[in-house]
């Protein structure tokens, strides 16, 4: 199994400049806090090492909807809807070359290696989300867990197993609400059914303010990982 962790880093490289003078609140609101630890396990991990404020590797190269929100590959809008940074075409190309493309190359290579070794590959797209709806986010309920799926690459039986496990442990869950989809490398998308993918989003209100609840949440995430890793 391959764990994709795109939004856990808070690192801003020194050559990245922002129009906004104080981005601390944006980092606080936009980071998928502790997903590198919550989803820590003995599987292949593909993790971005810079903040999503620098590069969001879960966007498409051409993503008109998110670009209109200023939340494409290079964020130009902050988490409050104001100006974050100005990005010209040269800077955007640099960000893609330095961060976006190498990250996706690592993900693709990991998927290919698993296909060659096992004949199939499973991607777990690892995220967290705020209990507060941000300006660029869709309307919708805020469950404890959101399960993101793809019609071609996500087995419906696996989704049901995860929902049953969450319900049995007292957690609420929704499928593709408030966030939908799951990452699949472009070269396999809708063409290779042996590449499977599912997204797990954890509501940060479950674990950010209490150490015992953090441990409880991590145990729950580990249960989900075990179910996904043993799915055939």
N, C-alpha and C positions, 0 to 999 in steps of 0.2 A: 504494500500500500504506500501511496505517496501523499504526504501531508503538505498542502500548499498553504503557507502562512504569509499573506501579502501586506498586512497592515499593522504589524506589532511594533515596528521600529519607531523611535522618536528622533533618530539621528538626522540632522540637517548638515550636509557638507558645507564647508566654509565658502565655497564659490557660489552657493545658491543665495540670491538676494531677494528680499521681499519688499514690496511697497509699504506694507503694514509693519509698524515698528515693534509691536508686541504680539507674538503669535502663541504665547503660552496657553491661552484658553482654546485656541484652535487645535493645538496638539492634544490638549486634554480631551476635547470633544471628538476628535477625528481618529485617534489611535485605538486600535483593537487591543486594549490593554490586556497584557499577560496571556495572550493566546499562544505565545511561544512556550509558555509553561503549562497552561491548561491542557494543551494538546501534545505535550511532550511525551513521546513514547518511542519504542524501538522500531521505527519505520523510517523510510527515506523522507527527509524534510527539505522542501524548497522554500526558502524564506527570503524576503526582500530585506536588505540591510539599511535602507533609508526610509524616512517617513513618507507616507502617502502624500503629504503636502509637496513633496519634491516630484514624485512620480507615482501614479496609480496604475499598477500593472494589471488591474482587473478591468480596465477600460479597453475598448477597441481603438485601433489607430484612427478609424473614422467612426465617431460616436456623436452624431449631431445633437441628440437629446441631452447628453451630459455636457457636451461643449457649450450648449446654450445656457446651461446652469453654471458655467465656469468651473465644472468639475470633471473635465476630461482627463487625459493622461497627465497634463500639467495644470494643476489647479490655479485659476486666476481669481476665484471668488472664495472668501473665507467661509467659515461655518455659520456665520451670522448673515450671509448674503452680501457682504461688503467686499471691497477690493482687497485682495491678498497680494498679488504680484502681477506684473506685466510680462508676458512671454511672447517674444517675436518668433518668427519661423525658424531662425537660426538656433535659438535657445531650445525650442521644442525638438528640433532634430537632434541636438546634442543630448537632451534628456532621453530620447528614445534610444539613441546609440549607446549611451553610457549605462543606462539602467533597465529600460523596458525590454529591449531585444535580448541582452544577456540573460535576464531573468527567465524569459519565455524559452530561450534555448536550453537553460538548465531544466525547466519543467519538461520540455519535449524529450530531452535526453533521458530523464528519469523514467518517463512513460515508456520509451522505446526499450530501455534496459529491462524493465519489468515484463514487457511483452515478450522479449526474447528469452527471458528466464522462465516465465510462468505461462506464457500464452495468453495472458490477460493482464490488465492493469486497473487498479482502483485508485481514484483521486479523492481525497477528502479535503474540501475547500474550507479552511478554518477561519472563523470570524467571530466578532462580538459586536453588539450594537447598544446604543444608548436607549434607555427607557423614555427619553425625551426625543420627540420628533424634531429633526433638524430641517432648516428651510429647504434643502434640496431633496429631502427624502419623501417617499410616497406616504399618503395617508394610510392609516390602518391600525390595527390593534398591536399591542406590544406583548407578545407571549413570552414565556420563559425561554423557549427555544424556537428558532425558525429553521425549517428544513428547506433548502433550496434544491430544486430538481431540474433536469433536462429531459424532455420527452423521449429522446433517443438513447441517452447515456445513463439514465438513472433507473434502476429496477424498482418497480412499484412495490414489490414484495419487501424490499429492503426498507423503503419509506415506512411501510406499515409496521415492520418490526421495531424501528426506532420510535415511532409514535407510541406503540404499545409499551415499550420499555419506559419511556418518559412518563406516561400516564400512570404506570404501576408504581413509580417513585414519587408521584405527587406533583409532577411538573406539567405545565401547559405547553402546547406546541401548535404551530400552524405550518402549513406547507406553502411556500412561495409568498408568504405574507409576514412581515411587511417587505421582505426582500426576496427576489426571485432569481432562479438560475444557479448554475454552478460552472466552474471553469473546466474547459476542455481545450487542449492545444488545437490550433486551427487545422493542422494537417490530418487530425483524426476526427474532426467534428462532423457528425452525421454520416460518417463513412465506415468507421471501425467500431462495431458493436462490442468488441472485446475490451475497449476502453470505457470504463464506467466512472461516473463522477457523482458526488453528492456534496452539498454544502451544509455545514452546521454553523448557525449563528447563535451565540449565547448572550442573553440579556445581561448587561453589566450590573444591573441592580441586584443580581443574584449573588455577586461575589466581591464587589469593590470595597465594601465598608465593614466587613466582618471576617476575621481570620477563619473562624469555624465554618462559616458559610462558604468561604473560598475553598476549603478542603472538601466540603460536601459537593460543591459544584465540580471540582476537579475529578472526584470519584465518579460523578455522573457522566462527565465527558469521557472518562476512561471506559466506562461501560459501553457507551455509544461506539467508541473506537473499536472495542473488542468485537462488537456485533458487525461492524462494517468490515473489519479485517478478516473475519471468518466467513463472510458471505460468499456463496458460490452460485 
